[in-house]
């Protein structure tokens, strides 16, 4: 069960509250000075110094409105009611301060029951005070009037307007406070879900890498098993011709030595990458070669992504593990192109041989990629390139699409033309 949602003001929020309190204090002082000159309460107006005290009491608590919203709302409301009752010459900034205080109770008070009680109590107190004030003023106006009906009609209309405005005023403060709390709660839920999804994505990525390592380990098994089986056949042949043809026996033994050397080299390359291999896999045995990349291109074309295939340079034999890993990189790149490039995209697969090594490059057109995202099989492809002692480059193309280039160096003289 998750913990209940709470809101805690940050240092930035507290600095904002302090600035708000200062602005309202200055505004209250200016409003009081102008209201005093305008004589808004006439002869009943209180002394001007009371407005300065009122400005401090009504604006100062707002500096702590998000830390103690209930207390601040009560203090500001009492200050406002008192100021209006004794005719302090300032009413406008006080109205703003009380609206902000009530809004803050709804938006920031973590105890929702207390938030409801505080706001309802203030609103009920306001209407009780307003009714009492209206009744007192109505009696006063009636005593002054020669004709009660005629004198009361404009006053009653004015009071009804006041009730309507106050209902909208307090209703607005209540509504917007609730909406702010609900919005913050929704943001919190989304942030929690985003964090959970991020953790799940990391776990999934780790699992994908682990599974890919398992597949690489299986392919290593296939490659080494191939060499060992060849060595077994060659050893049997050597035993048969050992006495009749010593030269042929020496040739076979040389082949066994080469097979053993190749197997050990490939095993060392892969063990540098693998850390905790294990588990089962349903992948079939890895017997592919670089020539099989042509079939990948044909299959990609049939699947809806027109793919060209080109061999550059004079083909040479490459170790089985290198061939398997380059094949899988080409396969993953074409799969990503079909998934993400969009309609109308094309692909170009190039296998390059040179004096230093072999390179497989897959370039596709399609949707532009501003920044590479985690995924797209990059971790698995990099693992495969590293397992063969090579490098991998994955770069977005300026005109759209992606370029994947894997290069594996080969020892000088290791390949033979075919």
C-alpha positions as CSV (number, residue, x, y, z in Angstrom):
1,X,0.0,0.0,0.0
2,X,1.5,3.4,-1.0
3,X,1.9,6.2,1.4
4,X,-0.7,9.1,1.3
5,X,0.2,12.0,-0.9
6,X,1.8,15.0,0.9
7,X,3.2,18.3,-0.3
8,X,6.3,19.8,1.2
9,X,7.5,23.3,0.1
10,X,11.0,23.6,-1.3
11,X,13.5,26.4,-0.6
12,X,12.4,28.0,-3.8
13,X,8.7,27.9,-2.7
14,X,9.7,29.5,0.6
15,X,11.6,32.3,-1.1
16,X,8.6,32.9,-3.3
17,X,6.3,33.2,-0.3
18,X,8.6,35.7,1.3
19,X,8.7,37.8,-1.8
20,X,4.9,37.6,-2.1
21,X,4.5,38.8,1.5
22,X,6.8,41.8,0.9
23,X,5.0,42.8,-2.3
24,X,1.6,42.6,-0.5
25,X,2.9,44.6,2.4
26,X,4.1,47.4,0.1
27,X,0.8,47.2,-1.8
28,X,-1.2,47.4,1.5
29,X,0.7,50.5,2.6
30,X,0.1,52.3,-0.7
31,X,-3.6,51.2,-0.7
32,X,-4.0,52.4,2.8
33,X,-2.5,55.8,2.0
34,X,-4.7,56.3,-1.1
35,X,-7.9,55.0,0.7
36,X,-7.3,57.4,3.5
37,X,-7.1,60.3,1.1
38,X,-10.2,59.0,-0.7
39,X,-12.1,58.8,2.6
40,X,-13.6,55.4,1.7
41,X,-15.3,55.2,5.2
42,X,-16.0,58.9,5.6
43,X,-16.2,60.1,9.2
44,X,-16.1,56.5,10.6
45,X,-12.6,55.9,9.2
46,X,-10.0,54.7,11.8
47,X,-6.7,56.4,12.3
48,X,-4.1,55.9,9.6
49,X,-1.6,54.2,11.9
50,X,-4.0,51.3,12.2
51,X,-3.6,50.6,8.5
52,X,0.2,50.2,9.0
53,X,-0.4,47.6,11.7
54,X,-3.0,45.9,9.5
55,X,-0.6,45.8,6.6
56,X,1.9,43.9,8.8
57,X,-0.6,41.5,10.2
58,X,-2.3,40.7,6.9
59,X,0.8,40.4,4.7
60,X,3.4,39.1,7.1
61,X,1.9,35.6,7.7
62,X,1.9,34.9,4.0
63,X,5.6,34.4,4.2
64,X,4.8,31.1,5.9
65,X,1.6,30.2,4.0
66,X,2.9,26.9,2.6
67,X,4.5,25.8,5.9
68,X,1.5,26.5,8.1
69,X,-1.4,27.1,5.7
70,X,-4.2,26.6,8.3
71,X,-2.8,29.0,10.9
72,X,-2.0,31.6,8.3
73,X,-5.5,31.5,6.9
74,X,-7.1,32.0,10.3
75,X,-4.8,34.9,11.2
76,X,-5.3,36.7,7.9
77,X,-9.1,36.2,8.0
78,X,-9.4,37.5,11.5
79,X,-7.2,40.5,10.6
80,X,-9.4,41.2,7.6
81,X,-12.7,40.9,9.5
82,X,-11.3,43.1,12.3
83,X,-10.1,45.8,9.9
84,X,-13.4,46.0,8.1
85,X,-15.3,46.1,11.3
86,X,-13.3,49.0,12.8
87,X,-13.1,50.8,9.4
88,X,-9.3,50.5,8.8
89,X,-8.7,52.5,5.6
90,X,-7.5,49.5,3.5
91,X,-9.7,46.8,1.9
92,X,-8.3,45.8,-1.4
93,X,-5.0,44.2,-0.6
94,X,-6.7,42.5,2.4
95,X,-9.1,40.9,0.0
96,X,-6.2,39.5,-2.1
97,X,-4.4,38.3,1.0
98,X,-7.4,36.4,2.3
99,X,-8.0,34.8,-1.1
100,X,-4.4,33.6,-1.3
101,X,-4.6,32.3,2.3
102,X,-7.8,30.3,1.6
103,X,-6.4,29.0,-1.7
104,X,-3.2,27.8,0.0
105,X,-5.2,25.8,2.6
106,X,-6.8,23.9,-0.2
107,X,-3.6,23.6,-2.3
108,X,-1.0,22.8,0.4
109,X,-2.5,21.5,3.7
110,X,-1.7,17.8,3.9
111,X,-4.4,17.0,6.5
112,X,-7.4,17.2,4.1
113,X,-10.0,17.0,6.8
114,X,-8.5,19.9,8.7
115,X,-8.2,21.8,5.4
116,X,-12.0,21.3,4.9
117,X,-12.8,22.4,8.4
118,X,-10.6,25.5,8.3
119,X,-12.1,26.7,5.0
120,X,-15.7,26.0,5.9
121,X,-15.3,27.7,9.3
122,X,-13.9,30.8,7.7
123,X,-16.6,30.9,5.0
124,X,-19.4,30.4,7.5
125,X,-17.9,33.0,9.8
126,X,-17.7,35.4,6.9
127,X,-21.3,35.0,5.9
128,X,-22.5,35.3,9.5
129,X,-20.5,38.4,9.9
130,X,-21.9,39.7,6.6
131,X,-25.5,39.0,7.5
132,X,-25.0,40.8,10.9
133,X,-23.4,43.8,9.2
134,X,-26.2,43.9,6.6
135,X,-28.8,43.8,9.2
136,X,-27.2,46.5,11.3
137,X,-26.8,48.7,8.2
138,X,-30.3,48.0,7.1
139,X,-31.7,49.2,10.4
140,X,-29.6,52.3,10.2
141,X,-30.7,53.1,6.7
142,X,-34.4,52.4,7.6
143,X,-34.2,54.9,10.5
144,X,-32.9,57.6,8.1
145,X,-35.5,57.0,5.4
146,X,-38.8,58.8,5.2
147,X,-40.3,56.0,3.1
148,X,-39.1,52.6,4.1
149,X,-40.0,50.7,0.9
150,X,-38.4,53.3,-1.3
151,X,-35.3,53.7,0.8
152,X,-34.7,49.9,1.3
153,X,-35.0,48.7,-2.3
154,X,-31.6,50.1,-3.6
155,X,-29.9,49.0,-0.4
156,X,-31.3,45.5,-0.5
157,X,-30.1,45.2,-4.2
158,X,-26.7,46.4,-3.1
159,X,-26.5,43.8,-0.3
160,X,-27.5,41.0,-2.7
161,X,-24.7,42.0,-5.0
162,X,-22.3,41.8,-2.1
163,X,-23.5,38.3,-1.2
164,X,-23.1,37.2,-4.8
165,X,-19.6,38.6,-5.0
166,X,-18.6,37.0,-1.7
167,X,-20.0,33.7,-2.8
168,X,-17.9,33.8,-6.0
169,X,-14.9,35.1,-4.1
170,X,-14.8,32.3,-1.5
171,X,-16.1,29.7,-3.9
172,X,-13.2,30.5,-6.3
173,X,-10.6,30.3,-3.5
174,X,-12.0,26.9,-2.5
175,X,-12.3,25.5,-6.0
176,X,-8.8,26.6,-7.2
177,X,-7.2,25.3,-4.0
178,X,-8.8,21.9,-4.6
179,X,-7.7,21.9,-8.2
180,X,-4.1,22.7,-7.3
181,X,-4.0,19.8,-4.8
182,X,-5.5,17.4,-7.3
183,X,-3.1,18.5,-10.0
184,X,-0.1,18.1,-7.6
185,X,-1.3,14.6,-6.6
186,X,-1.6,13.6,-10.3
187,X,1.9,14.8,-11.0
188,X,3.2,12.9,-8.0
189,X,1.5,9.7,-9.3
190,X,2.9,10.2,-12.7
191,X,6.4,10.8,-11.3
192,X,6.2,7.6,-9.3
193,X,5.0,5.7,-12.3
194,X,7.8,7.2,-14.4
195,X,10.3,6.2,-11.8
196,X,8.9,2.7,-11.7
197,X,8.9,2.4,-15.5
198,X,12.5,3.7,-15.6
199,X,13.5,1.0,-13.1
200,X,11.7,-1.6,-15.1
201,X,13.4,-0.4,-18.3
202,X,16.8,-0.7,-16.6
203,X,15.9,-4.2,-15.5
204,X,14.6,-5.1,-18.9
205,X,17.7,-3.8,-20.6
206,X,19.9,-5.7,-18.1
207,X,17.9,-8.9,-18.9
208,X,18.2,-8.3,-22.6
209,X,22.0,-8.0,-22.3
210,X,22.1,-11.1,-20.2
211,X,20.0,-13.0,-22.7
212,X,22.2,-11.8,-25.5
213,X,25.2,-12.9,-23.6
214,X,23.6,-16.3,-23.3
215,X,23.1,-16.4,-27.0
216,X,26.7,-15.4,-27.6
217,X,27.8,-18.2,-25.2
218,X,25.6,-20.7,-27.2
219,X,27.2,-19.5,-30.4
220,X,30.6,-19.9,-28.8
221,X,29.7,-23.4,-28.0
222,X,28.7,-24.0,-31.6
223,X,31.9,-22.5,-32.9
224,X,34.2,-24.4,-30.5
225,X,32.3,-27.6,-31.0
226,X,32.8,-27.2,-34.8
227,X,36.5,-26.9,-34.3
228,X,36.7,-29.8,-31.9
229,X,34.7,-32.0,-34.2
230,X,37.0,-31.1,-37.1
231,X,40.0,-31.9,-34.9
232,X,38.5,-35.3,-34.0
233,X,37.9,-36.1,-37.6
234,X,41.5,-35.0,-38.5
235,X,42.9,-37.0,-35.6
236,X,41.1,-40.1,-36.8
237,X,42.4,-39.6,-40.4
238,X,45.9,-39.0,-39.1
239,X,45.8,-42.3,-37.2
240,X,44.7,-44.2,-40.3
241,X,47.5,-42.8,-42.5
242,X,50.2,-42.5,-39.9
243,X,52.2,-45.5,-41.1
244,X,51.4,-45.4,-44.9
245,X,51.9,-41.6,-45.5
246,X,54.0,-39.7,-42.9
247,X,53.8,-36.5,-45.1
248,X,50.0,-36.6,-45.2
249,X,50.0,-37.3,-41.4
250,X,52.1,-34.2,-40.8
251,X,49.8,-32.1,-42.9
252,X,46.8,-33.3,-41.0
253,X,48.5,-32.6,-37.7
254,X,49.2,-29.1,-38.8
255,X,45.5,-28.7,-39.6
256,X,44.6,-30.0,-36.1
257,X,47.1,-27.4,-34.6
258,X,45.5,-24.6,-36.6
259,X,42.0,-25.6,-35.5
260,X,43.0,-25.7,-31.9
261,X,44.7,-22.3,-32.2
262,X,41.6,-20.8,-33.8
263,X,39.3,-22.3,-31.1
264,X,41.5,-21.0,-28.3
265,X,41.7,-17.5,-29.8
266,X,37.9,-17.2,-30.2
267,X,37.3,-18.5,-26.8
268,X,39.6,-15.9,-25.2
269,X,38.0,-13.1,-27.2
270,X,34.5,-14.0,-26.0
271,X,35.5,-14.7,-22.4
272,X,36.7,-11.1,-22.1
273,X,33.1,-10.0,-22.6
274,X,31.1,-12.7,-20.9
275,X,31.0,-12.5,-17.1
276,X,28.2,-14.8,-15.9
277,X,27.1,-17.0,-18.7
278,X,24.6,-19.8,-18.1
279,X,21.0,-20.8,-18.6
280,X,19.2,-22.4,-21.4
281,X,18.3,-21.0,-24.8
282,X,16.1,-22.2,-27.6
283,X,18.3,-20.6,-30.4
284,X,19.4,-23.0,-33.1
285,X,23.0,-23.8,-33.7
286,X,25.0,-20.9,-35.2
287,X,26.4,-22.0,-38.5
288,X,26.0,-18.7,-40.4
289,X,28.8,-17.1,-42.4
290,X,29.2,-13.6,-43.9
291,X,27.8,-14.9,-47.1
292,X,24.5,-15.5,-45.4
293,X,24.1,-11.7,-45.0
294,X,22.9,-11.7,-48.6
295,X,20.0,-13.8,-47.5
296,X,19.2,-11.3,-44.8
297,X,19.0,-8.5,-47.4
298,X,16.6,-10.6,-49.5
299,X,14.4,-11.4,-46.5
300,X,14.4,-7.7,-45.6
301,X,13.3,-6.8,-49.1
302,X,10.5,-9.4,-48.9
303,X,9.4,-8.0,-45.5
304,X,8.8,-4.6,-47.1
305,X,12.1,-2.8,-46.6
306,X,13.9,-2.7,-50.0
307,X,17.5,-3.6,-49.2
308,X,20.6,-3.6,-51.4
309,X,23.6,-5.8,-50.7
310,X,27.1,-5.1,-51.8
311,X,30.5,-6.8,-51.2
312,X,33.5,-4.5,-51.5
313,X,37.0,-5.8,-51.7
314,X,38.3,-9.3,-52.1
315,X,36.5,-11.8,-49.8
316,X,38.6,-13.6,-47.2
317,X,37.9,-16.3,-44.7
318,X,37.1,-15.0,-41.2
319,X,36.9,-16.8,-37.9
320,X,33.5,-18.4,-37.3
321,X,32.8,-16.3,-34.2
322,X,33.5,-13.1,-36.1
323,X,31.2,-14.2,-38.9
324,X,28.4,-15.0,-36.5
325,X,28.6,-11.8,-34.6
326,X,28.7,-9.6,-37.7
327,X,25.8,-11.5,-39.1
328,X,23.8,-10.9,-35.9
329,X,24.7,-7.2,-36.0
330,X,23.4,-6.9,-39.6
331,X,20.3,-8.8,-38.6
332,X,19.5,-6.6,-35.6
333,X,20.2,-3.4,-37.7
334,X,17.8,-4.5,-40.5
335,X,15.2,-5.4,-37.9
336,X,15.4,-2.0,-36.3
337,X,15.1,-0.3,-39.7
338,X,11.9,-2.2,-40.4
339,X,10.5,-1.3,-37.1
340,X,11.4,2.4,-36.8
341,X,12.3,3.8,-40.2
342,X,8.7,4.2,-41.4
343,X,7.1,3.7,-44.7
344,X,9.1,4.4,-47.9
345,X,12.4,3.7,-46.2
346,X,15.2,1.7,-47.9
347,X,18.4,0.0,-46.6
348,X,21.8,-0.6,-47.9
349,X,24.1,-3.4,-46.6
350,X,27.8,-3.3,-47.4
351,X,30.4,-5.9,-46.5
352,X,33.9,-4.5,-46.9
353,X,37.2,-6.5,-46.9
354,X,40.5,-4.8,-46.7
355,X,44.1,-5.6,-45.6
356,X,43.3,-4.8,-42.0
357,X,40.0,-6.4,-41.3
358,X,36.3,-6.8,-42.3
359,X,33.5,-4.3,-41.9
360,X,29.7,-4.6,-42.1
361,X,27.8,-1.4,-42.6
362,X,24.0,-1.1,-42.6
363,X,22.5,2.3,-43.7
364,X,18.8,3.0,-43.8
365,X,16.7,6.0,-44.8
366,X,13.5,7.0,-43.1
367,X,12.5,9.0,-40.0
368,X,15.1,11.4,-38.7
369,X,16.6,10.7,-35.3
370,X,17.7,13.8,-33.3
371,X,19.2,11.8,-30.5
372,X,19.9,8.1,-30.0
373,X,17.7,6.5,-27.4
374,X,18.6,3.6,-25.2
375,X,17.6,0.4,-26.9
376,X,17.6,-0.4,-30.6
377,X,19.7,-3.4,-29.7
378,X,22.8,-1.2,-29.2
379,X,24.0,-3.0,-26.1
380,X,23.7,-6.4,-27.7
381,X,25.5,-5.2,-30.8
382,X,28.3,-3.6,-28.9
383,X,28.7,-6.8,-26.9
384,X,29.0,-8.8,-30.1
385,X,31.5,-6.4,-31.6
386,X,33.6,-6.3,-28.5
387,X,33.4,-10.1,-28.3
388,X,35.2,-10.3,-31.7
389,X,37.7,-7.6,-30.7
390,X,36.0,-5.0,-32.9
391,X,34.2,-1.7,-32.6
392,X,30.6,-0.5,-33.3
393,X,29.4,2.9,-34.5
394,X,25.7,3.8,-34.4
395,X,25.0,7.3,-35.7
396,X,21.9,9.2,-37.0
397,X,22.1,10.4,-40.6
398,X,21.5,14.1,-41.3
399,X,18.8,13.4,-43.9
400,X,17.0,10.7,-41.8
401,X,17.7,7.2,-40.8
402,X,20.6,5.5,-39.1
403,X,24.1,4.2,-39.9
404,X,25.4,1.1,-38.1
405,X,29.0,0.2,-38.8
406,X,30.8,-2.8,-37.2
407,X,34.5,-3.3,-37.9
408,X,36.6,-6.3,-36.7
409,X,40.4,-6.2,-37.3
410,X,42.0,-9.5,-38.6
411,X,45.5,-10.6,-38.1
412,X,47.8,-9.9,-41.0
413,X,47.8,-13.0,-43.3
414,X,45.0,-14.7,-41.4
415,X,42.6,-14.6,-44.4
416,X,42.9,-16.4,-47.7
417,X,41.1,-15.5,-50.9
418,X,38.2,-17.6,-51.8
